[in-house]
Amino acid sequence: MRLRTIFMGTPQLAAVSLEALLRSPDIEIVAVVTQPDQPKGRGLKLQASPVKEVALGSNLPVLQPARAREENHIQELRALNPELIVVAAYGQILPKTTLEIPRYGCINVHTSLLPKYRGAAPIQWALLNGDEITGVTIMKMDVGMDTGPIISTAETPIQASDNSETLHDRLAMLGAELLLKTIPDYASEKIHPRPQPAEGVSHAPKIRKQDGLIDWKQPARSVWNRVRAMVPWPGAFTHLRNDPKAELLKIFQAEVLEESGRAGEILRASKTGIVIGCGQGALNVVMIQPEGSRRMTAAEFLAGHPMKPGQVLS
């Protein structure tokens, strides 16, 4: 017998899990809950979430409450009589009344190895902190922020070539695979949620635009981690001191060099990259985006924006 399930999620990461559940012979998706359509682009045209697009493509009922705590919405969920609610990056905190509706409760796909990185931006903070391993956790939800008991986990190494985009995509697939393995055993009580350990708790607050600002006094490895973590948004950024005003530059790919120079000073600029001194070591910038333009290689950028040793970034 298939498990009557409501899916709740919004971005592409969640859409990957929904697509996986739709392929499962053990699960019947009876409705999808996602955030209201949002204005996007220059024309501010309303755009459906990735999860809504998947749901409509599969002819599933879609609910889009402005607030998850709306009593009418909670009554709609009750009327669907779900046995399980699966949540992945929905974007709103669920009230206790919703958590208590399904027989098997609400389970969440979280992109960290809990209790590490509770919160909105676990992928970015794992990169910012230079972690070598991350993963996904399937958790039974409670009223706290990512504090519920752990049902299952899966790990993946963080590669030197990873940024937030590549790690996001890998964790999205890992989370979807783990969901498919976990739900049948969880529903049949072959596995039981276990409380999160009290040790190792950390938080991953939402990334703000100003988090992209580079401090060249930091070690090159820390700057490199910031570059990786801020892809695609807001982008790690710096300013080239030019008259009459500083020029904004976003850095999207770089590598650490074992050499020294004054923090923020351009040490050399060539087709192989723009080398910038840091508090310790140096950073070779290989992919850059000037304000109002596209991403380009250092060679492409230098063809139209000559740089000389001694120029300073801040």
VMD Tcl script that draws the C-alpha trace (Angstrom):
set ca {
  {0.00 0.00 0.00}
  {1.33 3.42 -0.96}
  {1.96 6.05 1.73}
  {-0.30 9.10 1.39}
  {2.19 11.97 1.37}
  {2.14 15.76 1.15}
  {5.32 17.36 -0.17}
  {6.36 20.85 0.95}
  {9.24 22.71 -0.70}
  {10.15 25.63 -2.93}
  {13.58 25.86 -4.68}
  {15.40 23.56 -7.09}
  {16.92 21.54 -4.26}
  {13.41 20.57 -3.15}
  {12.27 19.92 -6.72}
  {14.91 17.17 -7.02}
  {13.42 15.41 -3.97}
  {9.88 15.76 -5.30}
  {10.88 14.24 -8.64}
  {12.46 11.30 -6.82}
  {9.36 10.70 -4.68}
  {7.15 10.76 -7.76}
  {9.15 7.81 -9.11}
  {8.74 5.78 -5.91}
  {6.25 2.88 -5.92}
  {5.91 3.26 -2.13}
  {4.68 6.87 -2.08}
  {1.53 8.61 -3.30}
  {1.89 12.39 -3.46}
  {-1.60 13.74 -2.76}
  {-0.68 17.47 -2.80}
  {2.26 19.84 -3.00}
  {2.71 22.95 -0.84}
  {5.06 25.69 -2.02}
  {5.65 29.42 -1.57}
  {3.47 31.89 -3.52}
  {4.70 32.90 -6.97}
  {7.31 35.66 -6.75}
  {7.96 38.65 -9.06}
  {11.21 38.15 -10.97}
  {13.21 39.86 -13.68}
  {13.02 43.40 -15.04}
  {9.30 43.14 -15.73}
  {8.63 41.71 -12.25}
  {6.49 38.99 -13.81}
  {5.20 36.43 -11.32}
  {7.21 33.22 -11.54}
  {6.33 29.80 -10.15}
  {8.79 28.01 -7.90}
  {10.72 25.01 -9.27}
  {8.63 22.76 -7.03}
  {5.37 24.17 -8.41}
  {6.59 23.59 -11.96}
  {7.29 19.92 -11.19}
  {3.91 19.55 -9.46}
  {1.98 21.08 -12.35}
  {3.86 18.90 -14.80}
  {2.64 15.86 -12.86}
  {-0.95 17.15 -12.49}
  {-0.68 17.41 -8.70}
  {-2.82 19.76 -6.58}
  {-0.74 22.79 -5.49}
  {-1.32 24.82 -2.31}
  {0.41 28.20 -1.91}
  {-0.52 29.78 1.41}
  {0.98 33.18 2.22}
  {1.54 31.92 5.75}
  {1.94 28.32 6.89}
  {0.05 29.17 10.10}
  {-3.18 30.17 8.33}
  {-6.03 28.18 9.86}
  {-7.70 27.64 6.46}
  {-4.47 26.14 5.13}
  {-4.09 23.83 8.12}
  {-7.67 22.65 7.60}
  {-6.84 21.94 3.93}
  {-3.93 19.76 5.03}
  {-6.11 17.87 7.50}
  {-8.73 17.23 4.82}
  {-6.09 15.55 2.64}
  {-5.55 12.99 5.43}
  {-1.79 12.49 4.84}
  {0.12 9.74 6.55}
  {3.40 11.64 6.05}
  {4.55 15.16 5.20}
  {7.96 15.52 3.54}
  {9.60 18.95 3.73}
  {12.64 20.21 1.81}
  {13.63 23.89 1.86}
  {10.03 25.06 2.12}
  {10.93 28.49 3.47}
  {8.48 28.78 6.37}
  {8.41 27.34 9.88}
  {5.59 24.85 10.37}
  {3.35 25.23 13.41}
  {2.84 22.42 15.92}
  {-0.70 21.91 14.61}
  {0.70 20.97 11.18}
  {3.45 18.76 12.59}
  {0.81 16.70 14.41}
  {-1.42 16.05 11.38}
  {0.26 13.01 9.74}
  {0.45 9.61 11.39}
  {4.21 9.46 10.78}
  {4.81 13.15 11.42}
  {6.75 15.57 9.22}
  {10.25 14.74 8.02}
  {12.76 17.21 6.62}
  {15.67 17.00 4.20}
  {18.46 19.20 5.59}
  {21.74 19.80 3.75}
  {24.17 19.34 6.63}
  {25.16 16.67 9.11}
  {23.05 17.80 12.05}
  {23.48 19.21 14.64}
  {26.07 21.11 12.60}
  {24.73 24.06 10.61}
  {21.15 24.38 11.73}
  {19.51 27.16 9.75}
  {19.00 28.62 6.29}
  {22.45 28.43 4.65}
  {24.30 25.22 5.64}
  {25.96 24.78 2.24}
  {27.52 28.25 2.21}
  {28.72 28.05 5.81}
  {30.34 24.65 5.29}
  {32.40 26.22 2.49}
  {33.09 29.44 4.40}
  {34.50 27.42 7.28}
  {36.65 25.25 5.03}
  {34.97 21.95 5.96}
  {36.21 18.83 4.21}
  {33.03 16.76 4.67}
  {29.34 17.60 4.63}
  {26.16 15.68 3.90}
  {22.41 15.47 4.32}
  {20.20 14.59 7.26}
  {16.65 13.25 7.20}
  {15.13 14.55 10.41}
  {11.75 14.21 12.12}
  {10.60 17.79 12.58}
  {9.71 19.43 15.88}
  {8.86 23.04 16.70}
  {12.55 24.09 16.86}
  {14.82 25.25 14.03}
  {16.34 21.99 12.72}
  {16.39 20.51 16.23}
  {14.33 17.36 15.65}
  {15.59 13.79 16.01}
  {17.74 12.28 13.25}
  {16.34 9.47 11.12}
  {19.22 8.96 8.67}
  {22.31 10.68 7.25}
  {24.62 10.46 4.23}
  {28.05 12.06 3.80}
  {29.95 13.52 0.85}
  {33.46 15.03 0.68}
  {33.83 18.70 -0.22}
  {36.22 18.89 -3.17}
  {38.63 21.74 -3.86}
  {36.73 22.29 -7.11}
  {33.39 22.74 -5.29}
  {31.49 25.97 -4.84}
  {27.97 26.52 -3.50}
  {26.43 25.66 -6.88}
  {28.19 22.33 -7.38}
  {27.80 21.31 -3.75}
  {24.12 22.28 -3.82}
  {23.49 20.06 -6.84}
  {25.32 17.09 -5.33}
  {23.53 17.42 -1.99}
  {20.17 17.74 -3.77}
  {20.74 14.37 -5.43}
  {22.11 12.82 -2.23}
  {19.10 14.03 -0.25}
  {16.65 12.64 -2.81}
  {18.39 9.25 -2.81}
  {18.44 9.16 0.98}
  {14.72 9.98 1.15}
  {13.86 7.03 -1.11}
  {15.93 4.67 1.05}
  {14.72 6.06 4.37}
  {10.95 6.44 4.06}
  {9.99 2.73 3.70}
  {12.15 1.69 6.67}
  {10.97 4.66 8.75}
  {7.29 3.96 8.04}
  {7.74 0.26 8.86}
  {9.60 1.19 12.08}
  {12.77 -0.59 11.02}
  {14.64 2.59 11.90}
  {13.81 4.97 14.75}
  {14.64 8.66 15.08}
  {17.42 9.38 17.55}
  {17.91 12.68 19.42}
  {20.54 15.04 18.06}
  {23.71 15.08 20.17}
  {24.14 18.09 22.44}
  {27.74 18.51 21.30}
  {28.72 20.03 17.96}
  {25.75 22.34 17.54}
  {26.35 25.26 15.15}
  {24.18 27.64 13.18}
  {24.07 28.75 9.54}
  {22.20 32.06 9.29}
  {20.88 33.35 5.99}
  {23.56 34.81 3.71}
  {23.36 38.59 3.31}
  {24.69 40.67 0.43}
  {27.43 42.15 2.62}
  {28.74 38.65 3.39}
  {30.30 38.70 -0.08}
  {32.72 41.54 0.75}
  {36.33 40.31 0.68}
  {38.73 41.27 3.46}
  {42.17 40.97 1.86}
  {43.82 41.02 5.29}
  {42.52 37.48 5.82}
  {44.63 34.48 4.78}
  {44.36 33.54 1.11}
  {42.64 30.26 1.99}
  {39.89 32.12 3.89}
  {39.37 34.48 0.95}
  {39.26 31.46 -1.40}
  {36.62 29.82 0.79}
  {34.53 32.99 0.65}
  {34.77 33.06 -3.14}
  {33.51 29.46 -3.33}
  {30.73 30.01 -0.78}
  {29.28 33.10 -2.45}
  {28.64 31.50 -5.86}
  {26.19 32.35 -7.39}
  {24.85 34.97 -4.95}
  {25.88 37.50 -3.81}
  {29.29 36.77 -5.35}
  {32.51 37.54 -3.47}
  {33.23 41.16 -4.29}
  {35.92 43.79 -3.93}
  {36.61 47.31 -5.19}
  {39.41 48.50 -7.45}
  {40.50 51.97 -6.43}
  {39.99 54.11 -9.52}
  {39.27 57.80 -10.03}
  {36.66 59.20 -9.90}
  {35.11 56.19 -8.12}
  {36.02 52.65 -7.14}
  {35.07 49.86 -9.56}
  {33.10 46.89 -8.21}
  {34.51 43.49 -9.16}
  {33.02 40.07 -8.37}
  {35.29 37.04 -8.16}
  {33.85 33.64 -9.05}
  {36.89 31.38 -9.33}
  {40.37 31.57 -7.82}
  {43.23 29.51 -6.42}
  {45.56 29.87 -3.46}
  {49.24 30.61 -4.08}
  {52.08 30.21 -1.61}
  {53.63 33.62 -2.05}
  {53.43 36.92 -0.22}
  {52.57 40.54 -0.87}
  {50.77 43.49 0.69}
  {47.11 42.68 1.43}
  {44.88 43.78 -1.45}
  {47.75 44.73 -3.76}
  {47.90 43.39 -7.30}
  {51.21 41.53 -7.54}
  {50.93 40.67 -11.24}
  {48.30 40.35 -13.96}
  {48.54 38.07 -16.98}
  {46.52 35.62 -19.06}
  {46.92 33.02 -16.31}
  {45.25 35.22 -13.69}
  {45.33 38.28 -11.48}
  {47.49 37.62 -8.40}
  {46.47 39.56 -5.29}
  {48.28 39.67 -1.96}
  {46.44 38.54 1.17}
  {47.13 38.62 4.89}
  {48.89 35.30 4.37}
  {49.69 33.94 0.92}
  {48.10 35.23 -2.28}
  {45.05 34.59 -4.44}
  {45.15 34.01 -8.19}
  {41.83 35.20 -9.68}
  {40.88 33.27 -12.83}
  {37.17 34.13 -13.25}
  {35.86 37.64 -12.65}
  {32.82 39.83 -13.34}
  {33.05 43.61 -13.63}
  {30.01 45.63 -12.60}
  {27.33 45.68 -15.30}
  {28.97 42.92 -17.34}
  {29.14 39.13 -17.58}
  {31.47 36.63 -15.94}
  {34.71 36.28 -17.87}
  {38.18 34.79 -17.59}
  {41.01 36.92 -16.24}
  {42.49 37.03 -19.76}
  {39.21 38.37 -21.20}
  {38.92 40.93 -18.42}
  {42.49 42.19 -18.79}
  {42.02 42.68 -22.54}
  {39.64 45.52 -21.78}
  {40.73 46.45 -18.24}
  {44.54 46.60 -18.04}
  {45.89 46.11 -14.50}
  {49.33 46.89 -13.18}
  {51.28 45.65 -10.14}
  {50.83 48.04 -7.27}
  {47.15 48.77 -7.84}
  {45.09 48.15 -4.70}
  {41.78 46.39 -4.05}
  {39.64 47.03 -0.99}
}
mol new
graphics top color blue
foreach p $ca { graphics top sphere $p radius 0.5 }
foreach p [lrange $ca 0 end-1] q [lrange $ca 1 end] { graphics top cylinder $p $q radius 0.2 }
display resetview
